[in-house]
Amino acid sequence: VQLQASGGGLVQAGGSLRLSCAASGRTFSSYVMGWFRQAPGKEREFVAAISRSGGSTYYADSVKGRFTMSRDNAKNTVYLQMNSLKPEDTAVYYCAAGQIFVATAGRSYDYWGQGTLVTVSS
């Protein structure tokens, strides 16, 4: 499966952005999807994951209550709604597809998108 992330940009602290990740292929619904991020000079970190049906989600503590992950299997797309953004949310955000729910380690995911940059100004 090929993944294409989009929706990043520059936003002020307290603002919102919605990221999208479009997948190719007809097997999208068979994958658990995840979002990860990597800030400059830091290691990649887990952000959120969603089950195949979309019925279950899991979030990193740092984004819980502010970010919401969802998916539309009919559109082969997964979303990350980010509210109350903070400067520390600045990073390149990646979507990923895998088979394990919940997997928070990047090595558990098989396919990765190219990343989209989110910059939050203070």
Backbone bond lengths (Angstrom), bond angles and torsions (degrees), N, CA, C in turn:
res aa  C-N    CA-C-N  psi(-1)  N-CA   C-N-CA  omega(-1)  CA-C   N-CA-C  phi
1 V - - - 1.456 - - 1.524 108.78 -
2 Q 1.313 116.87 141.47 1.467 122.12 177.03 1.522 109.05 -107.63
3 L 1.325 115.36 138.32 1.458 120.90 -175.40 1.526 110.17 -120.12
4 Q 1.325 116.27 139.25 1.457 122.24 179.98 1.520 108.75 -131.07
5 A 1.329 115.86 109.85 1.456 120.67 179.71 1.528 110.51 -90.98
6 S 1.322 115.64 146.85 1.458 121.00 178.53 1.522 109.72 -154.09
7 G 1.335 115.53 171.61 1.451 120.40 175.35 1.511 115.86 104.81
8 G 1.313 117.27 -4.28 1.455 119.72 179.09 1.518 111.35 -70.51
9 G 1.314 115.40 168.63 1.452 120.00 179.33 1.510 111.04 169.19
10 L 1.321 114.84 -168.38 1.465 122.43 179.93 1.524 109.08 -101.62
11 V 1.326 116.37 129.32 1.454 120.96 -179.01 1.527 108.65 -142.71
12 Q 1.316 116.20 150.29 1.462 119.77 176.82 1.520 110.78 -78.61
13 A 1.303 115.13 155.00 1.461 120.49 176.06 1.523 109.97 -54.37
14 G 1.326 115.73 136.85 1.448 121.13 -176.74 1.514 113.87 92.06
15 G 1.315 116.58 -11.20 1.451 121.48 -178.91 1.520 112.82 -83.74
16 S 1.327 114.39 -174.02 1.462 121.50 -176.25 1.526 111.09 -132.69
17 L 1.312 114.63 152.93 1.458 123.10 172.24 1.518 108.13 -145.55
18 R 1.335 116.15 152.19 1.452 119.79 172.49 1.521 108.75 -122.22
19 L 1.296 115.78 120.55 1.449 121.54 175.55 1.516 109.49 -91.50
20 S 1.324 114.92 147.71 1.454 121.60 175.58 1.520 108.94 -125.13
21 C 1.309 115.31 151.94 1.463 121.23 175.35 1.516 106.93 -138.63
22 A 1.327 115.26 110.15 1.451 121.14 -179.15 1.519 109.45 -95.47
23 A 1.325 115.75 135.69 1.457 121.22 -178.73 1.516 110.75 -113.34
24 S 1.309 115.40 145.19 1.453 120.57 174.47 1.519 108.63 -92.90
25 G 1.317 116.14 163.65 1.455 119.94 175.91 1.514 113.34 91.48
26 R 1.329 114.76 164.45 1.454 120.48 -175.06 1.515 113.19 -99.39
27 T 1.345 117.14 8.32 1.459 119.43 -176.57 1.521 112.24 -110.45
28 F 1.327 116.91 19.11 1.462 120.91 -175.83 1.526 111.38 -54.59
29 S 1.307 117.28 -42.78 1.459 120.91 -175.66 1.524 113.00 -68.08
30 S 1.314 117.90 -9.79 1.462 120.64 178.64 1.524 112.41 -88.23
31 Y 1.333 116.47 -1.87 1.457 120.59 -176.88 1.526 112.35 -109.30
32 V 1.302 114.25 138.98 1.460 121.67 162.59 1.522 106.44 -74.05
33 M 1.307 116.73 139.19 1.459 120.68 -178.80 1.524 110.59 -115.96
34 G 1.313 114.51 146.69 1.453 119.78 179.33 1.517 111.43 -137.50
35 W 1.316 114.89 157.15 1.460 121.98 170.83 1.533 107.62 -118.37
36 F 1.310 114.71 136.56 1.455 122.22 175.54 1.519 107.71 -128.76
37 R 1.319 116.39 165.41 1.461 119.78 175.75 1.519 110.04 -144.63
38 Q 1.314 114.25 154.50 1.460 120.41 177.57 1.515 108.97 -137.64
39 A 1.315 114.78 115.20 1.454 121.13 177.57 1.523 109.34 -86.12
40 P 1.325 117.27 157.20 1.461 120.21 179.61 1.522 112.18 -55.19
41 G 1.324 116.26 127.44 1.443 121.00 177.68 1.511 115.39 77.00
42 K 1.337 116.38 5.68 1.464 119.51 -178.17 1.516 110.35 -121.87
43 E 1.317 115.40 164.44 1.450 120.26 177.65 1.529 110.32 -78.03
44 R 1.300 114.50 156.33 1.459 119.91 175.01 1.525 110.29 -62.96
45 E 1.335 115.90 139.57 1.462 119.37 -179.85 1.518 111.18 -132.04
46 F 1.304 114.40 150.69 1.461 122.10 177.91 1.511 110.15 -70.79
47 V 1.339 115.44 140.88 1.462 121.02 177.82 1.527 111.20 -115.13
48 A 1.330 116.51 -53.56 1.465 119.72 -175.06 1.517 109.55 -161.59
49 A 1.333 115.28 159.43 1.462 121.46 175.70 1.513 109.20 -143.63
50 I 1.325 114.63 156.42 1.454 120.30 179.72 1.518 109.05 -138.97
51 S 1.329 115.47 143.14 1.445 120.44 -178.90 1.526 111.55 -72.48
52 R 1.319 116.69 173.06 1.452 121.26 -175.81 1.533 112.60 -60.50
53 S 1.297 116.01 -39.87 1.465 119.65 -178.82 1.527 112.55 -83.35
54 G 1.314 115.90 -17.79 1.460 120.34 -174.68 1.508 112.87 90.23
55 G 1.310 117.34 0.07 1.445 121.09 -176.26 1.514 114.76 -76.25
56 S 1.323 116.36 -17.87 1.465 120.49 -178.99 1.517 109.80 -130.78
57 T 1.320 114.87 140.05 1.452 121.33 176.90 1.528 109.54 -133.56
58 Y 1.314 114.70 160.23 1.467 120.52 179.87 1.517 107.12 -146.33
59 Y 1.352 115.56 137.68 1.464 120.01 -174.48 1.521 111.61 -128.45
60 A 1.310 114.32 149.63 1.452 119.56 169.21 1.524 108.44 -66.67
61 D 1.313 116.53 149.10 1.464 120.28 -178.49 1.533 111.60 -58.62
62 S 1.318 115.73 -32.62 1.466 120.25 -175.85 1.526 113.36 -66.93
63 V 1.337 117.89 -19.26 1.463 120.49 -177.51 1.527 112.74 -119.55
64 K 1.308 116.71 -5.90 1.464 120.82 -176.64 1.525 109.90 -58.99
65 G 1.328 115.79 132.38 1.452 121.28 -178.97 1.515 113.68 88.47
66 R 1.320 117.62 -13.33 1.469 121.24 179.58 1.529 112.00 -114.38
67 F 1.325 117.15 -33.59 1.458 122.06 -178.10 1.527 109.47 -107.96
68 T 1.326 114.96 146.73 1.458 121.23 176.04 1.517 109.34 -133.74
69 M 1.318 115.08 124.96 1.458 120.32 177.86 1.512 109.47 -102.36
70 S 1.328 116.33 139.10 1.456 121.45 178.30 1.521 108.69 -146.32
71 R 1.317 115.96 169.32 1.455 120.56 178.48 1.521 109.88 -145.69
72 D 1.328 114.04 152.21 1.461 122.07 174.45 1.521 106.28 -126.01
73 N 1.313 116.50 99.42 1.464 120.03 -175.74 1.527 112.05 -67.41
74 A 1.309 117.73 -24.90 1.459 120.41 177.52 1.524 111.07 -69.57
75 K 1.335 115.93 -27.32 1.462 121.15 -179.67 1.525 112.34 -103.87
76 N 1.331 116.83 3.32 1.474 120.79 -178.72 1.524 111.62 52.94
77 T 1.315 116.24 42.68 1.459 120.21 -174.23 1.531 110.68 -136.69
78 V 1.313 114.48 141.70 1.447 121.38 173.47 1.522 107.83 -119.72
79 Y 1.323 115.79 149.11 1.460 121.51 -174.89 1.522 111.20 -126.16
80 L 1.318 114.77 155.10 1.463 120.75 170.50 1.524 107.25 -134.02
81 Q 1.318 116.01 105.55 1.457 121.82 176.06 1.514 108.23 -86.10
82 M 1.319 115.91 120.80 1.460 121.34 -175.87 1.522 108.96 -116.24
83 N 1.303 116.20 116.11 1.461 122.93 178.95 1.520 110.66 -115.52
84 S 1.316 115.73 164.09 1.466 121.62 178.24 1.522 111.12 49.26
85 L 1.306 115.48 47.83 1.462 120.46 -175.40 1.524 111.54 -65.05
86 K 1.314 113.89 146.22 1.461 122.59 -179.04 1.531 109.18 -120.54
87 P 1.313 118.30 155.59 1.469 119.20 176.92 1.530 112.98 -54.64
88 E 1.312 117.25 -32.15 1.474 120.11 179.61 1.522 113.44 -72.05
89 D 1.318 116.92 -6.07 1.469 120.38 173.38 1.532 111.59 -83.29
90 T 1.317 117.14 -6.54 1.458 120.99 178.77 1.524 110.49 -60.83
91 A 1.330 116.05 124.16 1.460 121.39 -176.27 1.521 109.08 -178.39
92 V 1.316 115.31 169.09 1.459 121.20 165.79 1.526 106.47 -88.48
93 Y 1.319 115.35 127.42 1.460 121.38 -177.56 1.529 109.35 -103.32
94 Y 1.318 114.51 132.62 1.460 122.22 -178.31 1.527 110.10 -119.93
95 C 1.324 116.09 140.24 1.451 119.54 168.96 1.519 108.52 -100.51
96 A 1.310 115.26 153.84 1.449 120.90 -176.52 1.522 110.04 -147.23
97 A 1.326 115.20 153.38 1.463 121.55 179.83 1.518 109.27 -122.56
98 G 1.323 114.95 137.36 1.461 119.72 -179.84 1.511 111.38 -152.57
99 Q 1.347 115.33 -164.19 1.454 120.65 -174.82 1.519 113.85 -120.00
100 I 1.328 117.12 -7.46 1.463 119.63 -172.65 1.524 110.85 -112.80
101 F 1.336 115.35 127.96 1.469 120.75 172.87 1.512 108.33 -121.90
102 V 1.310 116.36 117.92 1.441 128.06 5.30 1.521 109.28 -105.92
103 A 1.319 115.36 131.38 1.451 120.11 174.16 1.527 108.27 -114.25
104 T 1.308 116.74 122.58 1.458 120.63 179.56 1.524 112.70 -103.04
105 A 1.302 116.69 -6.62 1.467 121.04 178.51 1.520 109.43 -92.06
106 G 1.303 115.83 133.13 1.450 119.76 -178.96 1.519 113.60 -59.22
107 R 1.310 116.36 -31.23 1.463 119.84 -177.60 1.524 112.03 -66.79
108 S 1.310 117.37 -14.12 1.464 121.03 179.57 1.525 112.50 -82.19
109 Y 1.310 117.31 -7.37 1.456 121.30 -179.13 1.514 110.32 -102.58
110 D 1.322 115.55 142.34 1.463 121.19 -172.11 1.520 113.45 -96.08
111 Y 1.311 116.94 -29.62 1.463 120.96 -175.28 1.516 109.45 -130.94
112 W 1.333 114.83 144.94 1.459 121.21 -176.51 1.518 111.06 -133.69
113 G 1.332 115.40 144.44 1.450 120.64 171.02 1.515 110.26 -84.02
114 Q 1.315 115.95 179.66 1.455 120.73 -172.88 1.519 113.34 -86.44
115 G 1.306 119.37 -11.77 1.455 122.30 178.11 1.520 112.67 95.31
116 T 1.316 114.84 148.29 1.456 121.71 175.75 1.530 107.73 -136.96
117 L 1.332 116.23 135.05 1.462 121.30 -172.18 1.524 111.12 -86.36
118 V 1.320 114.52 128.90 1.462 122.19 174.08 1.526 107.65 -114.97
119 T 1.319 116.23 124.29 1.452 121.44 178.43 1.522 109.06 -121.77
120 V 1.317 116.47 123.04 1.459 121.48 -179.24 1.522 107.92 -112.98
121 S 1.319 115.64 117.80 1.467 120.27 -178.99 1.529 110.59 -92.44
122 S 1.317 114.80 148.42 1.479 119.49 -178.70 1.509 111.74 -90.23
